[in-house]
Amino acid sequence: MFAACAPAVFGATVLLWCDTATGRAQAPAECATSECSIDARQPARLQDPPLLADAAAASQLKRQFVDALQRFVRAQAGTFGDEGAELDRSLSDMESTLERWDASIEALRARASRLPATADVHLVAAVVLLDRLRVHEAIRELEAAIRSEDGRADVHALAALAYRLAGRPADATRALQRAAALDRDNPAVFYALAQPWASPAGSEAASQTRRGFQRAVRARSAVTRAGTPAGPFERIDLLKQAGGVAPVFAEARYLEGFARLNEADYREALARFRTTAHADPLVTGQPETRDRRVQAASLLRAAQVDTARRQLESAAEAAPDDSETHRILALACWVGDDAGCAISHLRSAIRLVPSDSRARSMLARVFVEDGRAAEAEHELMQTLESGLVSGSVHYQLAQLYQRRALPPQASQQLEKAGQYGPIVGRDHFFRLMGSLLVDQADFDGAVAAYTRRIDVNPNSAEAHRQLGEIFFLQGRNEEALLEATTAAWLDPADARALAGVGQAHVRATAYPEAVIAFRRALELDGGLQEARYGLATSLLRSGKADEARSQMAIVERLQSEAAARGRLAFQVDALRREASGYLIAGTLDDAIRVLSEILRADDSARSRRELSVALMRAGRTVEAVEHLEAARRLDESPEVLALLAAAYETAGRREDGARLRVQQRRLIEQARLDRLR
C-alpha cells in the first residue's frame, strides 16, 4: 500500500495510510518521494530510475523549504533580539528553494510525458504535485492512473486524499470504498472510511465500516502493528505536529504572510514576509545599537545573564530611544529574577513603540510570573484593543484564565487563538482545549477539539484514547470502541486504551472480548482498578463466578490501599500545618517532634528539608546535615544545596560549603538556560 508524502498545507489536514503487512518500511511525512510513490508489494514495477531521481530531488527541495520555514518561525518570535539576520537568511533560502522546487516539478512532468503512461508514472507525478499542493493537477494524474490500472488500492487511497483536499467528499468516499474492497486488511483505510464525512453517524454503513476496522486490526495485529516508528497514519502539513510541544504563534505583524502560506500561496506568502521583515524592529535602528544587542544576545544564549545585563544597560544609556534595547534588557532582568527591572524596561519599550507586540506579550508573562494576574490581563486586553490581535495574545489570556479557575473564559480565548494558528504545537493546543471543555461537561465541544487533535497528530494513541473516553461518556459505544481500539493498535502498551476497549465490549455485552481486553490491560498495569473491576464484572456475567470473586477481592484490596493513602496524605497535611504553627511560635522542640512524625509517614525530600531547617534553628547542625544529604540524594535542587552549604559552614566545614555553593550556582544557571529555552 502506498504512503504519500504529506503535501504542504496548514488548514486542511487529511489522514493518509500506508500498507505494512509486507514489512516494507515507509518514511515519515517528509519522506523522499521516490520512497513513497511505488506500490510496496511491487517495488520493481516502475523501471525508470531518472524519474525516481527527479521525484527524490523534488522531495529533497521540499524538505529544504520546510527547514528554512522552521528557521523563519523561530526568528520571527524575536526572543533574543538578534534574529534579524536569520530572518533575512531564512527568507532568502525559502525564496531560492521555492524556485528550484517548482523547476524540479516541471522537469519531472516533462520526463513523465515522454514515458509510457502507466499507473506508476501517473502516481509518481501525483505525489510530487500533492507535495506542492497542486491538487487539481494531481487528481488528473490519479484518475489517469486508475484508468490505466483500476485494481490498486494505493492509487484509490491517494485519490481519496486528493478529493478531500479539493472539497469533493463524495468522490473521496467512493475512492476509499474501492481501496477498502481491494485491501481488506488495512485498518487505517477503514478508520478513515468510518469518519462522519464518509459514513453518516448512526448509519448501517458506519457500523459495517467499524466492523471492518475491527476485523482488519485483528488481521494486521497478527502480522505487525505498524510499518514505521511514525505509525500507520500520514497527515498533511509543512511542519510536524508532535505531542508535548508548546504552541508557537505568528507575531501579529506576520499574520497575513502565514495566512497565504496556509492557502498554499507560497509566493505571495514570501512576498508578504519580505515586506514585513524590512520594517521589523529586529532589523531597523542604528547599526551600532543593533550590534550591541547582538553581542548581548550571544551572552544571554550562553546564560551569562549578569554580563549581558551590564552591556544592555550601557547600550540603553547610549541609545535611550531604542525600544528593542529596552526589550532585550527586560529579558535579561526577567531571566535574572528581577521582575521590577523587567517591567520598567518593557514599559519603556512599549512607550517608544506602542505596536511592539513582543514587548507587550513579555510584559504580560512577567506580570503572571510575579503574581500580578490582574495587571497581566489588563495588558493583554489593551494589546487586543490596540489592534495587535494574534493567537499568542488570546492563548496567554486562556492560560491566565485557566490558572484563575475560569474555564469558560479560558476555552473562549482558546477558540479565538485557534483562528490564528498555532504554527506548531497544535497537538498540545487541542489537548488543552478538549480538557477545558471536559471540565465544563461540554462533551460535544470536547469531541470536536479531540477530533481536531487527531487531525494534526493522527498517530497519537493518547489522542484516540481520550476521544474514545468522551464517546463512552456520551453513550456512543461504537465510536468509543473504534477510538479505543485505534489507541491500543497504535500503542499496545497503553493499558488505559485496552481498558477502554474492555469497557466498550462490556456495554455491548460482548463479555468474552471484554475479558481478553481487560486481561491484557492488567498484564501491563496490575493496579488499574477500572480494568480489574471490569474483568471481575465480565467474568461474573460469563458464568465464571469463582474467578470473578477472586478478582473482586483484589479490587477491594486496591480500593482499601488507595483509601489508606488518601487518609495518610490528609494526616500529613494536617501535621505540616501543626508544625508550621510551632515554628511561628518558636517552640522548636514541638516542631521537630511533629516534623519527625511527618518524616516517618512521608520520607521525601520535602519532609527532610523541612525537618533540617527546624534542626538548624535549634542548633542541631549535625542532624540537619544528615537529613539534608538524604534530601539531596532524593532531589538535588538549588534550595537543598543552599541549606546544606549553610549547614556545613555552620559546622566549620567551609570548603564543603563553598563547593556546594558552586554547584548551587551551576543549577541556577541551568535553570536560567531552561527559562530562556
Disulfide bonds with the S-S distance in Angstrom:
Cys31-Cys36 2.13
Cys333-Cys341 1.97
